Amino acid sequence: MKVNLKKLSLEKEYLKKAQSLLRSIPEGRPLVRKLDNLISFLNNVEVDLELGGESIVDLDMPRLKAIEERNKMLNFLNEEDD
């Protein structure tokens, strides 16, 4: 399986935004903990992919280029939020 590190980070950011929205409504609070676990899992996968760990998945491009692309996207998202 090929993984796009930039897309993985983007999806994780979407989950974080959904999580913050769910915190604001009483009906969504039980899902917040489940999303915490999912985001934590995705963080572990992302770190493993960055460090070239024992993951069974591969990046869809060279590791350093994938990390640079992901960082550009995250910087853009962070600047947009400000």
BALUM-113045 format. One record per atom (N, C-alpha, C, O): residue number from 1; residue in three letters; atom name; z, x, y. Coordinates in pm, whole numbers, plus 50000, padded with zeros to 5 digits. Atoms other than C-alpha are relative to their C-alpha. Layout:
+------+------+------+-------+-------+-------+
| resi | resn | name |    c3 |    c1 |    c2 |
+------+------+------+-------+-------+-------+
|  NUM |  ala |   CA |     Z |     X |     Y |
...
+------+------+------+-------+-------+-------+
//
This chain:
+------+------+------+-------+-------+-------+
| resi | resn | name |    c3 |    c1 |    c2 |
+------+------+------+-------+-------+-------+
|    1 |  met |    N | 50000 | 50085 | 49883 |
|    1 |  met |   CA | 50000 | 50000 | 50000 |
|    1 |  met |    C | 50000 | 50090 | 50123 |
|    1 |  met |    O | 50074 | 50188 | 50129 |
|    2 |  lys |    N | 50005 | 49926 | 49875 |
|    2 |  lys |   CA | 49912 | 50130 | 50346 |
|    2 |  lys |    C | 50082 | 49925 | 50105 |
|    2 |  lys |    O | 50075 | 49802 | 50113 |
|    3 |  val |    N | 49914 | 50059 | 49899 |
|    3 |  val |   CA | 50157 | 50069 | 50632 |
|    3 |  val |    C | 49960 | 50055 | 50137 |
|    3 |  val |    O | 49945 | 50176 | 50154 |
|    4 |  asn |    N | 50025 | 49960 | 49862 |
|    4 |  asn |   CA | 50075 | 50075 | 51002 |
|    4 |  asn |    C | 50136 | 50004 | 50069 |
|    4 |  asn |    O | 50199 | 49900 | 50090 |
|    5 |  leu |    N | 49867 | 49981 | 49942 |
|    5 |  leu |   CA | 50389 | 50217 | 51164 |
|    5 |  leu |    C | 50015 | 49926 | 50132 |
|    5 |  leu |    O | 50121 | 49872 | 50163 |
|    6 |  lys |    N | 49998 | 50070 | 49872 |
|    6 |  lys |   CA | 50298 | 50070 | 51502 |
|    6 |  lys |    C | 50021 | 49850 | 49978 |
|    6 |  lys |    O | 50100 | 49787 | 50048 |
|    7 |  lys |    N | 49987 | 50143 | 50029 |
|    7 |  lys |   CA | 50261 | 49721 | 51354 |
|    7 |  lys |    C | 50139 | 49968 | 49945 |
|    7 |  lys |    O | 50197 | 49865 | 49979 |
|    8 |  leu |    N | 49866 | 50020 | 50055 |
|    8 |  leu |   CA | 50586 | 49756 | 51160 |
|    8 |  leu |    C | 50103 | 49994 | 50113 |
|    8 |  leu |    O | 50191 | 49908 | 50113 |
|    9 |  ser |    N | 49906 | 49999 | 49888 |
|    9 |  ser |   CA | 50772 | 49843 | 51482 |
|    9 |  ser |    C | 49983 | 49877 | 50088 |
|    9 |  ser |    O | 50082 | 49822 | 50138 |
|   10 |  leu |    N | 50026 | 50119 | 49919 |
|   10 |  leu |   CA | 50607 | 49557 | 51669 |
|   10 |  leu |    C | 50061 | 49877 | 49935 |
|   10 |  leu |    O | 50124 | 49795 | 50003 |
|   11 |  glu |    N | 49942 | 50115 | 50072 |
|   11 |  glu |   CA | 50707 | 49305 | 51403 |
|   11 |  glu |    C | 50152 | 50003 | 50007 |
|   11 |  glu |    O | 50216 | 49899 | 50018 |
|   12 |  lys |    N | 49854 | 49986 | 49990 |
|   12 |  lys |   CA | 51063 | 49441 | 51413 |
|   12 |  lys |    C | 50048 | 49957 | 50139 |
|   12 |  lys |    O | 50152 | 49893 | 50151 |
|   13 |  glu |    N | 49965 | 50042 | 49865 |
|   13 |  glu |   CA | 51070 | 49391 | 51791 |
|   13 |  glu |    C | 49993 | 49848 | 50014 |
|   13 |  glu |    O | 50077 | 49788 | 50082 |
|   14 |  tyr |    N | 50010 | 50147 | 49998 |
|   14 |  tyr |   CA | 50955 | 49030 | 51745 |
|   14 |  tyr |    C | 50121 | 49937 | 49932 |
|   14 |  tyr |    O | 50174 | 49836 | 49979 |
|   15 |  leu |    N | 49880 | 50051 | 50068 |
|   15 |  leu |   CA | 51239 | 48975 | 51499 |
|   15 |  leu |    C | 50123 | 50011 | 50088 |
|   15 |  leu |    O | 50208 | 49922 | 50088 |
|   16 |  lys |    N | 49886 | 49982 | 49910 |
|   16 |  lys |   CA | 51488 | 49113 | 51752 |
|   16 |  lys |    C | 50000 | 49893 | 50109 |
|   16 |  lys |    O | 50106 | 49840 | 50145 |
|   17 |  lys |    N | 50008 | 50104 | 49898 |
|   17 |  lys |   CA | 51361 | 48870 | 52017 |
|   17 |  lys |    C | 50034 | 49864 | 49942 |
|   17 |  lys |    O | 50104 | 49785 | 50006 |
|   18 |  ala |    N | 49967 | 50126 | 50067 |
|   18 |  ala |   CA | 51378 | 48580 | 51772 |
|   18 |  ala |    C | 50150 | 49990 | 49974 |
|   18 |  ala |    O | 50211 | 49884 | 49988 |
|   19 |  gln |    N | 49856 | 49996 | 50026 |
|   19 |  gln |   CA | 51729 | 48685 | 51683 |
|   19 |  gln |    C | 50080 | 49968 | 50126 |
|   19 |  gln |    O | 50177 | 49893 | 50120 |
|   20 |  ser |    N | 49928 | 50029 | 49876 |
|   20 |  ser |   CA | 51840 | 48679 | 52046 |
|   20 |  ser |    C | 49985 | 49854 | 50040 |
|   20 |  ser |    O | 50078 | 49795 | 50096 |
|   21 |  leu |    N | 50018 | 50142 | 49972 |
|   21 |  leu |   CA | 51692 | 48331 | 52087 |
|   21 |  leu |    C | 50086 | 49914 | 49909 |
|   21 |  leu |    O | 50144 | 49814 | 49953 |
|   22 |  leu |    N | 49918 | 50076 | 50095 |
|   22 |  leu |   CA | 51869 | 48207 | 51774 |
|   22 |  leu |    C | 50148 | 50006 | 50034 |
|   22 |  leu |    O | 50223 | 49912 | 50006 |
|   23 |  arg |    N | 49859 | 49987 | 49961 |
|   23 |  arg |   CA | 52202 | 48336 | 51905 |
|   23 |  arg |    C | 50038 | 49895 | 50105 |
|   23 |  arg |    O | 50153 | 49852 | 50112 |
|   24 |  ser |    N | 49970 | 50091 | 49889 |
|   24 |  ser |   CA | 52173 | 48100 | 52202 |
|   24 |  ser |    C | 50012 | 49854 | 49957 |
|   24 |  ser |    O | 50059 | 49771 | 50035 |
|   25 |  ile |    N | 49988 | 50139 | 50047 |
|   25 |  ile |   CA | 52156 | 47784 | 51990 |
|   25 |  ile |    C | 50093 | 49995 | 49879 |
|   25 |  ile |    O | 50082 | 50080 | 49789 |
|   26 |  pro |    N | 49902 | 50006 | 50111 |
|   26 |  pro |   CA | 52436 | 47675 | 51754 |
|   26 |  pro |    C | 49936 | 49990 | 49862 |
|   26 |  pro |    O | 49986 | 50049 | 49766 |
|   27 |  glu |    N | 50064 | 50016 | 50132 |
|   27 |  glu |   CA | 52198 | 47577 | 51473 |
|   27 |  glu |    C | 49940 | 50130 | 49947 |
|   27 |  glu |    O | 49922 | 50145 | 49826 |
|   28 |  gly |    N | 50064 | 49877 | 50042 |
|   28 |  gly |   CA | 52044 | 47923 | 51468 |
|   28 |  gly |    C | 50094 | 50112 | 49965 |
|   28 |  gly |    O | 50052 | 50214 | 49909 |
|   29 |  arg |    N | 49905 | 49889 | 50020 |
|   29 |  arg |   CA | 52360 | 48130 | 51445 |
|   29 |  arg |    C | 50013 | 50045 | 49855 |
|   29 |  arg |    O | 50029 | 50165 | 49832 |
|   30 |  pro |    N | 49991 | 49950 | 50138 |
|   30 |  pro |   CA | 52377 | 48135 | 51062 |
|   30 |  pro |    C | 49885 | 50093 | 49961 |
|   30 |  pro |    O | 49900 | 50177 | 49873 |
|   31 |  leu |    N | 50114 | 49915 | 50032 |
|   31 |  leu |   CA | 52033 | 48297 | 51055 |
|   31 |  leu |    C | 50009 | 50139 | 50065 |
|   31 |  leu |    O | 49942 | 50233 | 50022 |
|   32 |  val |    N | 49990 | 49873 | 49928 |
|   32 |  val |   CA | 52134 | 48574 | 51295 |
|   32 |  val |    C | 50045 | 50112 | 49908 |
|   32 |  val |    O | 49991 | 50223 | 49915 |
|   33 |  arg |    N | 49953 | 49896 | 50093 |
|   33 |  arg |   CA | 52323 | 48764 | 51023 |
|   33 |  arg |    C | 49891 | 50039 | 49901 |
|   33 |  arg |    O | 49876 | 50157 | 49868 |
|   34 |  lys |    N | 50110 | 49969 | 50093 |
|   34 |  lys |   CA | 52028 | 48737 | 50786 |
|   34 |  lys |    C | 49893 | 50085 | 50069 |
|   34 |  lys |    O | 49836 | 50176 | 50009 |
|   35 |  leu |    N | 50096 | 49920 | 49925 |
|   35 |  leu |   CA | 51799 | 48872 | 51056 |
|   35 |  leu |    C | 50056 | 50141 | 50025 |
|   35 |  leu |    O | 49979 | 50238 | 50026 |
|   36 |  asp |    N | 49938 | 49867 | 49987 |
|   36 |  asp |   CA | 52047 | 49158 | 51114 |
|   36 |  asp |    C | 49971 | 50084 | 49876 |
|   36 |  asp |    O | 49935 | 50202 | 49886 |
|   37 |  asn |    N | 50025 | 49928 | 50125 |
|   37 |  asn |   CA | 52010 | 49253 | 50748 |
|   37 |  asn |    C | 49853 | 50039 | 49987 |
|   37 |  asn |    O | 49822 | 50150 | 49944 |
|   38 |  leu |    N | 50142 | 49971 | 50009 |
|   38 |  leu |   CA | 51631 | 49232 | 50764 |
|   38 |  leu |    C | 49960 | 50110 | 50097 |
|   38 |  leu |    O | 49883 | 50200 | 50062 |
|   39 |  ile |    N | 50031 | 49897 | 49901 |
|   39 |  ile |   CA | 51612 | 49440 | 51082 |
|   39 |  ile |    C | 50056 | 50136 | 49955 |
|   39 |  ile |    O | 49992 | 50239 | 49973 |
|   40 |  ser |    N | 49941 | 49876 | 50052 |
|   40 |  ser |   CA | 51845 | 49698 | 50928 |
|   40 |  ser |    C | 49913 | 50058 | 49889 |
|   40 |  ser |    O | 49889 | 50179 | 49885 |
|   41 |  phe |    N | 50089 | 49956 | 50108 |
|   41 |  phe |   CA | 51621 | 49716 | 50620 |
|   41 |  phe |    C | 49872 | 50060 | 50057 |
|   41 |  phe |    O | 49828 | 50166 | 50013 |
|   42 |  leu |    N | 50123 | 49949 | 49940 |
|   42 |  leu |   CA | 51311 | 49760 | 50836 |
|   42 |  leu |    C | 50025 | 50133 | 50072 |
|   42 |  leu |    O | 49938 | 50220 | 50072 |
|   43 |  asn |    N | 49965 | 49872 | 49938 |
|   43 |  asn |   CA | 51487 | 50037 | 51031 |
|   43 |  asn |    C | 50004 | 50111 | 49895 |
|   43 |  asn |    O | 49952 | 50221 | 49918 |
|   44 |  asn |    N | 49993 | 49901 | 50107 |
|   44 |  asn |   CA | 51558 | 50218 | 50704 |
|   44 |  asn |    C | 49861 | 50037 | 49950 |
|   44 |  asn |    O | 49833 | 50155 | 49926 |
|   45 |  val |    N | 50136 | 49973 | 50045 |
|   45 |  val |   CA | 51196 | 50183 | 50592 |
|   45 |  val |    C | 49926 | 50085 | 50104 |
|   45 |  val |    O | 49857 | 50180 | 50069 |
|   46 |  glu |    N | 50069 | 49928 | 49893 |
|   46 |  glu |   CA | 51069 | 50304 | 50929 |
|   46 |  glu |    C | 50045 | 50147 | 50005 |
|   46 |  glu |    O | 49962 | 50237 | 50017 |
|   47 |  val |    N | 49948 | 49863 | 49998 |
|   47 |  val |   CA | 51295 | 50611 | 50928 |
|   47 |  val |    C | 49950 | 50077 | 49878 |
|   47 |  val |    O | 49912 | 50194 | 49890 |
|   48 |  asp |    N | 50048 | 49935 | 50122 |
|   48 |  asp |   CA | 51197 | 50690 | 50569 |
|   48 |  asp |    C | 49853 | 50038 | 50014 |
|   48 |  asp |    O | 49812 | 50146 | 49972 |
|   49 |  leu |    N | 50142 | 49970 | 49981 |
|   49 |  leu |   CA | 50829 | 50668 | 50661 |
|   49 |  leu |    C | 49981 | 50114 | 50099 |
|   49 |  leu |    O | 49896 | 50201 | 50079 |
|   50 |  glu |    N | 50011 | 49893 | 49900 |
|   50 |  glu |   CA | 50877 | 50888 | 50967 |
|   50 |  glu |    C | 50034 | 50136 | 49942 |
|   50 |  glu |    O | 49968 | 50236 | 49972 |
|   51 |  leu |    N | 49953 | 49873 | 50054 |
|   51 |  leu |   CA | 51060 | 51155 | 50773 |
|   51 |  leu |    C | 49931 | 50041 | 49872 |
|   51 |  leu |    O | 49958 | 50148 | 49817 |
|   52 |  gly |    N | 50073 | 49965 | 50121 |
|   52 |  gly |   CA | 50828 | 51147 | 50475 |
|   52 |  gly |    C | 50089 | 49997 | 49878 |
|   52 |  gly |    O | 50078 | 50083 | 49790 |
|   53 |  gly |    N | 49905 | 50012 | 50109 |
|   53 |  gly |   CA | 51100 | 51034 | 50238 |
|   53 |  gly |    C | 49936 | 49955 | 49870 |
|   53 |  gly |    O | 49817 | 49975 | 49846 |
|   54 |  glu |    N | 50042 | 50039 | 50134 |
|   54 |  glu |   CA | 51074 | 50889 | 49893 |
|   54 |  glu |    C | 49937 | 49861 | 49994 |
|   54 |  glu |    O | 49935 | 49798 | 49889 |
|   55 |  ser |    N | 50062 | 50133 | 49998 |
|   55 |  ser |   CA | 50898 | 50570 | 50001 |
|   55 |  ser |    C | 49880 | 49995 | 49907 |
|   55 |  ser |    O | 49814 | 50096 | 49884 |
|   56 |  ile |    N | 50117 | 50018 | 50086 |
|   56 |  ile |   CA | 50635 | 50430 | 49769 |
|   56 |  ile |    C | 49880 | 49952 | 50081 |
|   56 |  ile |    O | 49771 | 49933 | 50026 |
|   57 |  val |    N | 50111 | 50041 | 49914 |
|   57 |  val |   CA | 50424 | 50322 | 50066 |
|   57 |  val |    C | 49953 | 50118 | 50082 |
|   57 |  val |    O | 50028 | 50214 | 50103 |
|   58 |  asp |    N | 50057 | 49895 | 49918 |
|   58 |  asp |   CA | 50197 | 50540 | 50277 |
|   58 |  asp |    C | 49960 | 49942 | 50135 |
|   58 |  asp |    O | 49930 | 49823 | 50147 |
|   59 |  leu |    N | 50049 | 50041 | 49869 |
|   59 |  leu |   CA | 50108 | 50525 | 50644 |
|   59 |  leu |    C | 49849 | 49989 | 49995 |
|   59 |  leu |    O | 49784 | 50056 | 49915 |
|   60 |  asp |    N | 50144 | 50018 | 50000 |
|   60 |  asp |   CA | 49756 | 50412 | 50725 |
|   60 |  asp |    C | 49927 | 50108 | 50080 |
|   60 |  asp |    O | 49804 | 50104 | 50091 |
|   61 |  met |    N | 50057 | 49887 | 49927 |
|   61 |  met |   CA | 49700 | 50729 | 50934 |
|   61 |  met |    C | 50096 | 50116 | 49987 |
|   61 |  met |    O | 50206 | 50098 | 49935 |
|   62 |  pro |    N | 49907 | 49886 | 50009 |
|   62 |  pro |   CA | 49852 | 51078 | 50957 |
|   62 |  pro |    C | 50134 | 49968 | 50065 |
|   62 |  pro |    O | 50139 | 49900 | 50168 |
|   63 |  arg |    N | 49863 | 50034 | 49960 |
|   63 |  arg |   CA | 50228 | 51060 | 51003 |
|   63 |  arg |    C | 50028 | 50024 | 50149 |
|   63 |  arg |    O | 50081 | 49935 | 50216 |
|   64 |  leu |    N | 49970 | 49970 | 49859 |
|   64 |  leu |   CA | 50253 | 51230 | 51344 |
|   64 |  leu |    C | 49923 | 49909 | 50095 |
|   64 |  leu |    O | 49977 | 49864 | 50196 |
|   65 |  lys |    N | 50080 | 50089 | 49916 |
|   65 |  lys |   CA | 49971 | 51024 | 51490 |
|   65 |  lys |    C | 50057 | 49858 | 49997 |
|   65 |  lys |    O | 50061 | 49791 | 50099 |
|   66 |  ala |    N | 49941 | 50133 | 50012 |
|   66 |  ala |   CA | 50130 | 50705 | 51359 |
|   66 |  ala |    C | 50128 | 49989 | 50082 |
|   66 |  ala |    O | 50151 | 49886 | 50147 |
|   67 |  ile |    N | 49876 | 50000 | 49921 |
|   67 |  ile |   CA | 50464 | 50798 | 51519 |
|   67 |  ile |    C | 49969 | 49998 | 50149 |
|   67 |  ile |    O | 50034 | 49927 | 50225 |
|   68 |  glu |    N | 50039 | 49999 | 49859 |
|   68 |  glu |   CA | 50294 | 50875 | 51852 |
|   68 |  glu |    C | 49950 | 49862 | 50044 |
|   68 |  glu |    O | 49989 | 49814 | 50151 |
|   69 |  glu |    N | 50052 | 50134 | 49967 |
|   69 |  glu |   CA | 50108 | 50540 | 51848 |
|   69 |  glu |    C | 50113 | 49899 | 50010 |
|   69 |  glu |    O | 50117 | 49817 | 50101 |
|   70 |  arg |    N | 49886 | 50093 | 49998 |
|   70 |  arg |   CA | 50427 | 50354 | 51765 |
|   70 |  arg |    C | 50083 | 50021 | 50126 |
|   70 |  arg |    O | 50125 | 49924 | 50190 |
|   71 |  asn |    N | 49921 | 49971 | 49881 |
|   71 |  asn |   CA | 50614 | 50530 | 52048 |
|   71 |  asn |    C | 49933 | 49950 | 50127 |
|   71 |  asn |    O | 50000 | 49900 | 50216 |
|   72 |  lys |    N | 50073 | 50052 | 49884 |
|   72 |  lys |   CA | 50341 | 50442 | 52299 |
|   72 |  lys |    C | 50018 | 49849 | 50010 |
|   72 |  lys |    O | 50043 | 49796 | 50119 |
|   73 |  met |    N | 49987 | 50145 | 50001 |
|   73 |  met |   CA | 50359 | 50077 | 52196 |
|   73 |  met |    C | 50141 | 49958 | 50041 |
|   73 |  met |    O | 50156 | 49864 | 50119 |
|   74 |  leu |    N | 49863 | 50033 | 49965 |
|   74 |  leu |   CA | 50740 | 50070 | 52221 |
|   74 |  leu |    C | 50028 | 50026 | 50147 |
|   74 |  leu |    O | 50098 | 49947 | 50211 |
|   75 |  asn |    N | 49984 | 49973 | 49857 |
|   75 |  asn |   CA | 50731 | 50233 | 52565 |
|   75 |  asn |    C | 49936 | 49891 | 50083 |
|   75 |  asn |    O | 49993 | 49848 | 50184 |
|   76 |  phe |    N | 50069 | 50107 | 49928 |
|   76 |  phe |   CA | 50481 | 49973 | 52680 |
|   76 |  phe |    C | 50082 | 49872 | 49996 |
|   76 |  phe |    O | 50096 | 49804 | 50098 |
|   77 |  leu |    N | 49920 | 50121 | 50013 |
|   77 |  leu |   CA | 50698 | 49689 | 52547 |
|   77 |  leu |    C | 50127 | 50010 | 50084 |
|   77 |  leu |    O | 50166 | 49912 | 50148 |
|   78 |  asn |    N | 49878 | 49981 | 49922 |
|   78 |  asn |   CA | 51010 | 49832 | 52710 |
|   78 |  asn |    C | 49973 | 49992 | 50149 |
|   78 |  asn |    O | 50054 | 49935 | 50223 |
|   79 |  glu |    N | 50036 | 50008 | 49858 |
|   79 |  glu |   CA | 50837 | 49871 | 53047 |
|   79 |  glu |    C | 49966 | 49856 | 50039 |
|   79 |  glu |    O | 49996 | 49814 | 50151 |
|   80 |  glu |    N | 50037 | 50138 | 49975 |
|   80 |  glu |   CA | 50705 | 49515 | 53020 |
|   80 |  glu |    C | 50124 | 49912 | 50015 |
|   80 |  glu |    O | 50124 | 49819 | 50095 |
|   81 |  asp |    N | 49876 | 50078 | 49995 |
|   81 |  asp |   CA | 51059 | 49379 | 52963 |
|   81 |  asp |    C | 50074 | 50020 | 50131 |
|   81 |  asp |    O | 50148 | 49931 | 50174 |
|   82 |  asp |    N | 49927 | 49970 | 49875 |
|   82 |  asp |   CA | 51188 | 49545 | 53283 |
|   82 |  asp |    C | 49951 | 49920 | 50114 |
|   82 |  asp |    O | 50002 | 49934 | 50225 |
+------+------+------+-------+-------+-------+
//
